[in-house]
Amino acid sequence: MASNSDSIYNVLSYIHRHQDKVKFIPQPNSNVVTVGVPDTVPVANADIYFPENHLLVNRMGDDFLAKNGDLLEDFFARTHSSKLDYQEVWITTGYVTKEHTYLVEMSFE
């Protein structure tokens, strides 16, 4: 498992700022937000955090949650969760070569 990184933060910030340039993918799970990001977006350490045609699961640390709470709350608001809050955030990332898309999935537990 890779450590929490600025790369993940930067991609989340890009999604937040450029919602018209990404694709939100509907999910049946109420606590999940899935987004496709075009591979034209520059991503630092993409080979680490967005492996080609594989998934990487990263549990975000408490420091990341505390530091980026406002940003994460915006994504949590997109869920259909019946919960009022969350304790953990798991972020699954990967690069779908056939679609030329970085995949980002956030699970709020």
A tleap script that builds the chain and sets N, CA, C and O, in Angstrom:
source leaprc.protein.ff14SB
mol = sequence {
  NMET ALA SER ASN SER ASP SER ILE TYR ASN
  VAL LEU SER TYR ILE HIE ARG HIE GLN ASP
  LYS VAL LYS PHE ILE PRO GLN PRO ASN SER
  ASN VAL VAL THR VAL GLY VAL PRO ASP THR
  VAL PRO VAL ALA ASN ALA ASP ILE TYR PHE
  PRO GLU ASN HIE LEU LEU VAL ASN ARG MET
  GLY ASP ASP PHE LEU ALA LYS ASN GLY ASP
  LEU LEU GLU ASP PHE PHE ALA ARG THR HIE
  SER SER LYS LEU ASP TYR GLN GLU VAL TRP
  ILE THR THR GLY TYR VAL THR LYS GLU HIE
  THR TYR LEU VAL GLU MET SER PHE CGLU
}
set mol.1.N position { 0.846 -1.176 0.000 }
set mol.1.CA position { 0.000 0.000 0.000 }
set mol.1.C position { 0.890 1.237 0.000 }
set mol.1.O position { 1.828 1.327 0.793 }
set mol.2.N position { 0.615 2.149 -0.847 }
set mol.2.CA position { 1.366 3.400 -0.909 }
set mol.2.C position { 0.932 4.309 0.241 }
set mol.2.O position { -0.174 4.185 0.769 }
set mol.3.N position { 1.805 5.202 0.607 }
set mol.3.CA position { 1.448 6.142 1.673 }
set mol.3.C position { 0.574 7.258 1.102 }
set mol.3.O position { 0.486 7.444 -0.111 }
set mol.4.N position { -0.062 7.986 1.999 }
set mol.4.CA position { -0.847 9.146 1.563 }
set mol.4.C position { 0.099 10.133 0.902 }
set mol.4.O position { 1.251 10.272 1.314 }
set mol.5.N position { -0.382 10.809 -0.111 }
set mol.5.CA position { 0.540 11.674 -0.837 }
set mol.5.C position { -0.107 12.942 -1.326 }
set mol.5.O position { -1.329 13.082 -1.357 }
set mol.6.N position { 0.747 13.851 -1.702 }
set mol.6.CA position { 0.288 15.074 -2.338 }
set mol.6.C position { -0.341 14.766 -3.691 }
set mol.6.O position { -1.224 15.495 -4.143 }
set mol.7.N position { 0.103 13.697 -4.340 }
set mol.7.CA position { -0.459 13.327 -5.644 }
set mol.7.C position { -1.954 13.083 -5.533 }
set mol.7.O position { -2.726 13.566 -6.361 }
set mol.8.N position { -2.366 12.340 -4.519 }
set mol.8.CA position { -3.791 12.059 -4.335 }
set mol.8.C position { -4.532 13.350 -4.006 }
set mol.8.O position { -5.604 13.605 -4.554 }
set mol.9.N position { -3.975 14.155 -3.126 }
set mol.9.CA position { -4.599 15.436 -2.796 }
set mol.9.C position { -4.778 16.298 -4.051 }
set mol.9.O position { -5.839 16.884 -4.268 }
set mol.10.N position { -3.734 16.363 -4.866 }
set mol.10.CA position { -3.794 17.201 -6.072 }
set mol.10.C position { -4.875 16.723 -7.038 }
set mol.10.O position { -5.566 17.542 -7.645 }
set mol.11.N position { -5.028 15.411 -7.187 }
set mol.11.CA position { -6.071 14.887 -8.067 }
set mol.11.C position { -7.450 15.195 -7.485 }
set mol.11.O position { -8.354 15.585 -8.224 }
set mol.12.N position { -7.623 15.028 -6.189 }
set mol.12.CA position { -8.910 15.357 -5.560 }
set mol.12.C position { -9.224 16.840 -5.728 }
set mol.12.O position { -10.369 17.208 -5.992 }
set mol.13.N position { -8.224 17.676 -5.579 }
set mol.13.CA position { -8.423 19.121 -5.759 }
set mol.13.C position { -8.806 19.440 -7.202 }
set mol.13.O position { -9.674 20.278 -7.450 }
set mol.14.N position { -8.156 18.770 -8.150 }
set mol.14.CA position { -8.492 18.978 -9.560 }
set mol.14.C position { -9.957 18.607 -9.806 }
set mol.14.O position { -10.695 19.355 -10.447 }
set mol.15.N position { -10.365 17.454 -9.295 }
set mol.15.CA position { -11.755 17.016 -9.473 }
set mol.15.C position { -12.705 18.055 -8.890 }
set mol.15.O position { -13.703 18.414 -9.515 }
set mol.16.N position { -12.393 18.530 -7.708 }
set mol.16.CA position { -13.247 19.516 -7.032 }
set mol.16.C position { -13.355 20.815 -7.839 }
set mol.16.O position { -14.441 21.381 -7.965 }
set mol.17.N position { -12.242 21.278 -8.378 }
set mol.17.CA position { -12.214 22.549 -9.104 }
set mol.17.C position { -12.717 22.450 -10.538 }
set mol.17.O position { -13.178 23.443 -11.101 }
set mol.18.N position { -12.634 21.259 -11.136 }
set mol.18.CA position { -12.956 21.098 -12.558 }
set mol.18.C position { -13.992 19.993 -12.770 }
set mol.18.O position { -13.775 19.073 -13.559 }
set mol.19.N position { -15.093 20.088 -12.077 }
set mol.19.CA position { -16.111 19.041 -12.157 }
set mol.19.C position { -16.677 18.888 -13.561 }
set mol.19.O position { -17.216 17.835 -13.901 }
set mol.20.N position { -16.561 19.914 -14.365 }
set mol.20.CA position { -17.047 19.837 -15.740 }
set mol.20.C position { -16.092 19.082 -16.667 }
set mol.20.O position { -16.450 18.776 -17.804 }
set mol.21.N position { -14.876 18.777 -16.191 }
set mol.21.CA position { -13.880 18.096 -17.018 }
set mol.21.C position { -13.653 16.645 -16.600 }
set mol.21.O position { -12.828 15.949 -17.191 }
set mol.22.N position { -14.380 16.191 -15.585 }
set mol.22.CA position { -14.258 14.814 -15.118 }
set mol.22.C position { -15.607 14.122 -15.268 }
set mol.22.O position { -16.619 14.768 -15.542 }
set mol.23.N position { -15.612 12.816 -15.088 }
set mol.23.CA position { -16.858 12.066 -15.214 }
set mol.23.C position { -17.165 11.379 -13.878 }
set mol.23.O position { -16.412 10.514 -13.430 }
set mol.24.N position { -18.266 11.770 -13.253 }
set mol.24.CA position { -18.725 11.099 -12.054 }
set mol.24.C position { -19.480 9.850 -12.501 }
set mol.24.O position { -20.427 9.931 -13.283 }
set mol.25.N position { -19.050 8.699 -11.997 }
set mol.25.CA position { -19.602 7.413 -12.410 }
set mol.25.C position { -20.563 6.931 -11.326 }
set mol.25.O position { -20.144 6.680 -10.196 }
set mol.26.N position { -21.853 6.801 -11.661 }
set mol.26.CA position { -22.831 6.368 -10.658 }
set mol.26.C position { -22.460 4.998 -10.078 }
set mol.26.O position { -22.018 4.100 -10.796 }
set mol.27.N position { -22.650 4.864 -8.776 }
set mol.27.CA position { -22.352 3.623 -8.077 }
set mol.27.C position { -23.560 3.179 -7.259 }
set mol.27.O position { -24.290 4.013 -6.724 }
set mol.28.N position { -23.773 1.869 -7.162 }
set mol.28.CA position { -24.892 1.386 -6.362 }
set mol.28.C position { -24.645 1.494 -4.859 }
set mol.28.O position { -25.590 1.490 -4.071 }
set mol.29.N position { -23.383 1.589 -4.466 }
set mol.29.CA position { -23.067 1.678 -3.033 }
set mol.29.C position { -23.287 3.097 -2.538 }
set mol.29.O position { -22.866 4.060 -3.179 }
set mol.30.N position { -23.939 3.219 -1.411 }
set mol.30.CA position { -24.335 4.544 -0.930 }
set mol.30.C position { -23.189 5.370 -0.386 }
set mol.30.O position { -23.312 6.591 -0.286 }
set mol.31.N position { -22.078 4.742 -0.032 }
set mol.31.CA position { -20.983 5.473 0.598 }
set mol.31.C position { -19.783 5.670 -0.321 }
set mol.31.O position { -18.679 5.940 0.151 }
set mol.32.N position { -19.993 5.537 -1.634 }
set mol.32.CA position { -18.888 5.565 -2.589 }
set mol.32.C position { -19.100 6.657 -3.635 }
set mol.32.O position { -20.213 6.886 -4.108 }
set mol.33.N position { -17.999 7.323 -3.982 }
set mol.33.CA position { -17.974 8.273 -5.093 }
set mol.33.C position { -16.872 7.806 -6.037 }
set mol.33.O position { -15.735 7.594 -5.617 }
set mol.34.N position { -17.215 7.647 -7.314 }
set mol.34.CA position { -16.248 7.199 -8.312 }
set mol.34.C position { -16.155 8.242 -9.418 }
set mol.34.O position { -17.166 8.744 -9.910 }
set mol.35.N position { -14.912 8.558 -9.800 }
set mol.35.CA position { -14.674 9.619 -10.773 }
set mol.35.C position { -13.630 9.156 -11.787 }
set mol.35.O position { -12.633 8.527 -11.434 }
set mol.36.N position { -13.880 9.478 -13.038 }
set mol.36.CA position { -12.897 9.280 -14.090 }
set mol.36.C position { -12.266 10.614 -14.433 }
set mol.36.O position { -12.963 11.600 -14.672 }
set mol.37.N position { -10.949 10.637 -14.456 }
set mol.37.CA position { -10.200 11.865 -14.742 }
set mol.37.C position { -9.395 11.628 -16.024 }
set mol.37.O position { -8.683 10.630 -16.126 }
set mol.38.N position { -9.500 12.526 -16.995 }
set mol.38.CA position { -8.746 12.339 -18.247 }
set mol.38.C position { -7.242 12.252 -17.981 }
set mol.38.O position { -6.711 12.931 -17.102 }
set mol.39.N position { -6.572 11.406 -18.756 }
set mol.39.CA position { -5.135 11.251 -18.538 }
set mol.39.C position { -4.317 12.421 -19.074 }
set mol.39.O position { -3.087 12.394 -19.022 }
set mol.40.N position { -4.982 13.431 -19.580 }
set mol.40.CA position { -4.288 14.649 -19.987 }
set mol.40.C position { -3.981 15.541 -18.786 }
set mol.40.O position { -3.213 16.496 -18.894 }
set mol.41.N position { -4.585 15.223 -17.645 }
set mol.41.CA position { -4.318 15.964 -16.412 }
set mol.41.C position { -2.968 15.497 -15.861 }
set mol.41.O position { -2.762 14.299 -15.665 }
set mol.42.N position { -2.050 16.433 -15.612 }
set mol.42.CA position { -0.745 16.032 -15.070 }
set mol.42.C position { -0.904 15.469 -13.643 }
set mol.42.O position { -1.545 16.078 -12.787 }
set mol.43.N position { -0.304 14.298 -13.419 }
set mol.43.CA position { -0.361 13.653 -12.106 }
set mol.43.C position { 1.051 13.264 -11.701 }
set mol.43.O position { 1.727 12.533 -12.424 }
set mol.44.N position { 1.494 13.744 -10.558 }
set mol.44.CA position { 2.807 13.368 -10.045 }
set mol.44.C position { 2.775 11.924 -9.563 }
set mol.44.O position { 1.801 11.487 -8.950 }
set mol.45.N position { 3.824 11.200 -9.836 }
set mol.45.CA position { 3.951 9.800 -9.403 }
set mol.45.C position { 2.796 8.934 -9.885 }
set mol.45.O position { 2.337 8.048 -9.165 }
set mol.46.N position { 2.331 9.186 -11.090 }
set mol.46.CA position { 1.204 8.421 -11.632 }
set mol.46.C position { 1.511 6.928 -11.654 }
set mol.46.O position { 0.616 6.114 -11.429 }
set mol.47.N position { 2.759 6.558 -11.920 }
set mol.47.CA position { 3.112 5.142 -11.967 }
set mol.47.C position { 2.963 4.464 -10.604 }
set mol.47.O position { 2.780 3.249 -10.533 }
set mol.48.N position { 3.040 5.238 -9.533 }
set mol.48.CA position { 2.869 4.687 -8.186 }
set mol.48.C position { 1.400 4.666 -7.786 }
set mol.48.O position { 0.889 3.640 -7.337 }
set mol.49.N position { 0.726 5.790 -7.948 }
set mol.49.CA position { -0.639 5.932 -7.432 }
set mol.49.C position { -1.725 5.538 -8.426 }
set mol.49.O position { -2.877 5.345 -8.037 }
set mol.50.N position { -1.372 5.418 -9.699 }
set mol.50.CA position { -2.340 5.048 -10.725 }
set mol.50.C position { -1.747 3.949 -11.605 }
set mol.50.O position { -1.419 4.186 -12.767 }
set mol.51.N position { -1.610 2.741 -11.044 }
set mol.51.CA position { -1.004 1.656 -11.824 }
set mol.51.C position { -1.875 1.286 -13.028 }
set mol.51.O position { -3.103 1.305 -12.949 }
set mol.52.N position { -1.221 0.951 -14.135 }
set mol.52.CA position { -1.940 0.629 -15.367 }
set mol.52.C position { -2.757 -0.645 -15.214 }
set mol.52.O position { -2.227 -1.710 -14.898 }
set mol.53.N position { -4.063 -0.513 -15.447 }
set mol.53.CA position { -4.997 -1.635 -15.445 }
set mol.53.C position { -4.964 -2.462 -14.156 }
set mol.53.O position { -5.235 -3.663 -14.167 }
set mol.54.N position { -4.637 -1.814 -13.076 }
set mol.54.CA position { -4.666 -2.411 -11.740 }
set mol.54.C position { -5.232 -1.385 -10.777 }
set mol.54.O position { -5.306 -0.195 -11.086 }
set mol.55.N position { -5.624 -1.854 -9.622 }
set mol.55.CA position { -6.144 -0.952 -8.598 }
set mol.55.C position { -5.201 -0.903 -7.408 }
set mol.55.O position { -4.562 -1.896 -7.059 }
set mol.56.N position { -5.126 0.251 -6.804 }
set mol.56.CA position { -4.342 0.468 -5.594 }
set mol.56.C position { -5.288 1.032 -4.545 }
set mol.56.O position { -5.962 2.033 -4.787 }
set mol.57.N position { -5.340 0.401 -3.391 }
set mol.57.CA position { -6.217 0.863 -2.322 }
set mol.57.C position { -5.357 1.535 -1.258 }
set mol.57.O position { -4.335 0.994 -0.835 }
set mol.58.N position { -5.779 2.706 -0.838 }
set mol.58.CA position { -5.014 3.508 0.104 }
set mol.58.C position { -5.955 4.031 1.189 }
set mol.58.O position { -6.871 4.800 0.898 }
set mol.59.N position { -5.734 3.620 2.426 }
set mol.59.CA position { -6.501 4.172 3.550 }
set mol.59.C position { -5.853 5.492 3.935 }
set mol.59.O position { -4.675 5.539 4.290 }
set mol.60.N position { -6.627 6.552 3.863 }
set mol.60.CA position { -6.073 7.866 4.168 }
set mol.60.C position { -5.905 8.001 5.674 }
set mol.60.O position { -6.797 7.651 6.447 }
set mol.61.N position { -4.765 8.505 6.072 }
set mol.61.CA position { -4.435 8.637 7.486 }
set mol.61.C position { -5.219 9.755 8.154 }
set mol.61.O position { -5.793 10.623 7.497 }
set mol.62.N position { -5.226 9.706 9.473 }
set mol.62.CA position { -5.946 10.714 10.248 }
set mol.62.C position { -5.449 12.133 9.950 }
set mol.62.O position { -6.239 13.077 9.921 }
set mol.63.N position { -4.148 12.277 9.730 }
set mol.63.CA position { -3.597 13.599 9.402 }
set mol.63.C position { -4.176 14.118 8.090 }
set mol.63.O position { -4.508 15.298 7.980 }
set mol.64.N position { -4.299 13.237 7.096 }
set mol.64.CA position { -4.866 13.624 5.805 }
set mol.64.C position { -6.319 14.044 5.983 }
set mol.64.O position { -6.751 15.047 5.413 }
set mol.65.N position { -7.081 13.275 6.778 }
set mol.65.CA position { -8.489 13.599 7.020 }
set mol.65.C position { -8.625 14.951 7.718 }
set mol.65.O position { -9.473 15.763 7.348 }
set mol.66.N position { -7.801 15.186 8.712 }
set mol.66.CA position { -7.881 16.445 9.460 }
set mol.66.C position { -7.484 17.634 8.583 }
set mol.66.O position { -8.124 18.685 8.623 }
set mol.67.N position { -6.444 17.461 7.807 }
set mol.67.CA position { -5.926 18.553 6.973 }
set mol.67.C position { -6.851 18.883 5.805 }
set mol.67.O position { -6.921 20.035 5.375 }
set mol.68.N position { -7.564 17.877 5.288 }
set mol.68.CA position { -8.354 18.054 4.070 }
set mol.68.C position { -9.834 17.803 4.284 }
set mol.68.O position { -10.541 17.408 3.357 }
set mol.69.N position { -10.301 18.029 5.489 }
set mol.69.CA position { -11.696 17.759 5.837 }
set mol.69.C position { -12.704 18.477 4.964 }
set mol.69.O position { -13.708 17.883 4.572 }
set mol.70.N position { -12.463 19.746 4.649 }
set mol.70.CA position { -13.418 20.501 3.831 }
set mol.70.C position { -13.539 19.899 2.433 }
set mol.70.O position { -14.642 19.764 1.902 }
set mol.71.N position { -12.411 19.542 1.846 }
set mol.71.CA position { -12.411 18.933 0.521 }
set mol.71.C position { -13.141 17.587 0.556 }
set mol.71.O position { -13.966 17.306 -0.313 }
set mol.72.N position { -12.842 16.767 1.543 }
set mol.72.CA position { -13.484 15.456 1.646 }
set mol.72.C position { -14.976 15.582 1.923 }
set mol.72.O position { -15.763 14.766 1.443 }
set mol.73.N position { -15.371 16.583 2.683 }
set mol.73.CA position { -16.805 16.791 2.956 }
set mol.73.C position { -17.580 17.060 1.673 }
set mol.73.O position { -18.725 16.630 1.536 }
set mol.74.N position { -16.965 17.765 0.741 }
set mol.74.CA position { -17.627 18.015 -0.543 }
set mol.74.C position { -17.894 16.711 -1.287 }
set mol.74.O position { -18.951 16.547 -1.895 }
set mol.75.N position { -16.943 15.787 -1.241 }
set mol.75.CA position { -17.146 14.494 -1.887 }
set mol.75.C position { -18.152 13.647 -1.107 }
set mol.75.O position { -18.989 12.969 -1.704 }
set mol.76.N position { -18.072 13.685 0.216 }
set mol.76.CA position { -19.008 12.914 1.035 }
set mol.76.C position { -20.449 13.360 0.764 }
set mol.76.O position { -21.370 12.545 0.787 }
set mol.77.N position { -20.633 14.643 0.511 }
set mol.77.CA position { -21.971 15.166 0.214 }
set mol.77.C position { -22.538 14.557 -1.073 }
set mol.77.O position { -23.753 14.571 -1.273 }
set mol.78.N position { -21.673 14.023 -1.950 }
set mol.78.CA position { -22.124 13.397 -3.196 }
set mol.78.C position { -22.580 11.954 -2.991 }
set mol.78.O position { -23.164 11.352 -3.892 }
set mol.79.N position { -22.314 11.399 -1.811 }
set mol.79.CA position { -22.742 10.022 -1.546 }
set mol.79.C position { -24.232 10.008 -1.229 }
set mol.79.O position { -24.859 11.052 -1.048 }
set mol.80.N position { -24.772 8.818 -1.167 }
set mol.80.CA position { -26.173 8.642 -0.780 }
set mol.80.C position { -26.228 7.946 0.572 }
set mol.80.O position { -27.158 7.199 0.874 }
set mol.81.N position { -25.207 8.213 1.371 }
set mol.81.CA position { -25.079 7.556 2.664 }
set mol.81.C position { -26.129 8.054 3.642 }
set mol.81.O position { -26.465 9.238 3.672 }
set mol.82.N position { -26.631 7.142 4.426 }
set mol.82.CA position { -27.578 7.526 5.472 }
set mol.82.C position { -26.832 7.989 6.725 }
set mol.82.O position { -27.439 8.519 7.656 }
set mol.83.N position { -25.512 7.785 6.743 }
set mol.83.CA position { -24.692 8.237 7.872 }
set mol.83.C position { -24.518 9.760 7.811 }
set mol.83.O position { -24.554 10.366 6.740 }
set mol.84.N position { -24.334 10.339 8.961 }
set mol.84.CA position { -24.107 11.783 9.024 }
set mol.84.C position { -22.630 12.139 8.887 }
set mol.84.O position { -22.288 13.270 8.543 }
set mol.85.N position { -21.761 11.174 9.156 }
set mol.85.CA position { -20.326 11.432 9.055 }
set mol.85.C position { -19.593 10.128 8.751 }
set mol.85.O position { -20.220 9.097 8.509 }
set mol.86.N position { -18.290 10.180 8.764 }
set mol.86.CA position { -17.452 9.017 8.458 }
set mol.86.C position { -16.227 9.063 9.352 }
set mol.86.O position { -15.847 10.124 9.848 }
set mol.87.N position { -15.612 7.906 9.554 }
set mol.87.CA position { -14.411 7.801 10.379 }
set mol.87.C position { -13.161 7.538 9.537 }
set mol.87.O position { -12.055 7.937 9.900 }
set mol.88.N position { -13.361 6.859 8.409 }
set mol.88.CA position { -12.243 6.495 7.542 }
set mol.88.C position { -12.589 6.821 6.098 }
set mol.88.O position { -13.755 6.822 5.704 }
set mol.89.N position { -11.541 7.098 5.315 }
set mol.89.CA position { -11.707 7.269 3.871 }
set mol.89.C position { -10.684 6.355 3.196 }
set mol.89.O position { -9.483 6.421 3.457 }
set mol.90.N position { -11.206 5.511 2.329 }
set mol.90.CA position { -10.374 4.633 1.520 }
set mol.90.C position { -10.441 5.149 0.086 }
set mol.90.O position { -11.523 5.392 -0.448 }
set mol.91.N position { -9.275 5.313 -0.529 }
set mol.91.CA position { -9.244 5.794 -1.905 }
set mol.91.C position { -8.592 4.727 -2.775 }
set mol.91.O position { -7.451 4.324 -2.550 }
set mol.92.N position { -9.340 4.288 -3.764 }
set mol.92.CA position { -8.859 3.306 -4.729 }
set mol.92.C position { -8.537 4.060 -6.009 }
set mol.92.O position { -9.343 4.850 -6.501 }
set mol.93.N position { -7.348 3.804 -6.541 }
set mol.93.CA position { -6.924 4.497 -7.752 }
set mol.93.C position { -6.382 3.490 -8.755 }
set mol.93.O position { -5.959 2.391 -8.394 }
set mol.94.N position { -6.404 3.884 -10.007 }
set mol.94.CA position { -5.857 3.065 -11.076 }
set mol.94.C position { -5.904 3.837 -12.375 }
set mol.94.O position { -6.538 4.887 -12.471 }
set mol.95.N position { -5.223 3.302 -13.375 }
set mol.95.CA position { -5.228 3.932 -14.691 }
set mol.95.C position { -5.804 2.935 -15.686 }
set mol.95.O position { -5.250 1.854 -15.885 }
set mol.96.N position { -6.918 3.302 -16.309 }
set mol.96.CA position { -7.585 2.460 -17.295 }
set mol.96.C position { -7.037 2.860 -18.665 }
set mol.96.O position { -7.478 3.844 -19.259 }
set mol.97.N position { -6.081 2.094 -19.151 }
set mol.97.CA position { -5.381 2.476 -20.379 }
set mol.97.C position { -6.317 2.557 -21.579 }
set mol.97.O position { -6.206 3.476 -22.391 }
set mol.98.N position { -7.225 1.617 -21.695 }
set mol.98.CA position { -8.134 1.586 -22.840 }
set mol.98.C position { -9.008 2.840 -22.908 }
set mol.98.O position { -9.385 3.284 -23.993 }
set mol.99.N position { -9.326 3.405 -21.748 }
set mol.99.CA position { -10.178 4.600 -21.664 }
set mol.99.C position { -9.369 5.896 -21.529 }
set mol.99.O position { -9.936 6.987 -21.570 }
set mol.100.N position { -8.041 5.777 -21.369 }
set mol.100.CA position { -7.175 6.945 -21.140 }
set mol.100.C position { -7.683 7.754 -19.948 }
set mol.100.O position { -7.801 8.978 -20.009 }
set mol.101.N position { -7.978 7.037 -18.864 }
set mol.101.CA position { -8.632 7.651 -17.710 }
set mol.101.C position { -7.996 7.192 -16.403 }
set mol.101.O position { -7.738 6.007 -16.194 }
set mol.102.N position { -7.754 8.160 -15.537 }
set mol.102.CA position { -7.383 7.840 -14.159 }
set mol.102.C position { -8.678 7.597 -13.396 }
set mol.102.O position { -9.607 8.403 -13.472 }
set mol.103.N position { -8.742 6.502 -12.671 }
set mol.103.CA position { -9.915 6.167 -11.878 }
set mol.103.C position { -9.656 6.517 -10.426 }
set mol.103.O position { -8.616 6.160 -9.873 }
set mol.104.N position { -10.592 7.210 -9.809 }
set mol.104.CA position { -10.518 7.556 -8.398 }
set mol.104.C position { -11.836 7.157 -7.746 }
set mol.104.O position { -12.905 7.613 -8.153 }
set mol.105.N position { -11.751 6.304 -6.732 }
set mol.105.CA position { -12.958 5.915 -6.016 }
set mol.105.C position { -12.741 6.151 -4.535 }
set mol.105.O position { -11.773 5.662 -3.953 }
set mol.106.N position { -13.647 6.905 -3.928 }
set mol.106.CA position { -13.567 7.214 -2.507 }
set mol.106.C position { -14.667 6.482 -1.771 }
set mol.106.O position { -15.840 6.573 -2.131 }
set mol.107.N position { -14.278 5.756 -0.739 }
set mol.107.CA position { -15.224 5.041 0.082 }
set mol.107.C position { -15.175 5.643 1.482 }
set mol.107.O position { -14.125 5.681 2.123 }
set mol.108.N position { -16.326 6.109 1.937 }
set mol.108.CA position { -16.424 6.747 3.241 }
set mol.108.C position { -16.991 5.743 4.242 }
set mol.108.O position { -18.142 5.325 4.118 }
set mol.109.N position { -16.198 5.361 5.217 }
set mol.109.CA position { -16.603 4.346 6.199 }
set mol.109.C position { -16.818 4.968 7.567 }
set mol.109.O position { -17.162 4.266 8.517 }
savepdb mol mol.pdb
quit
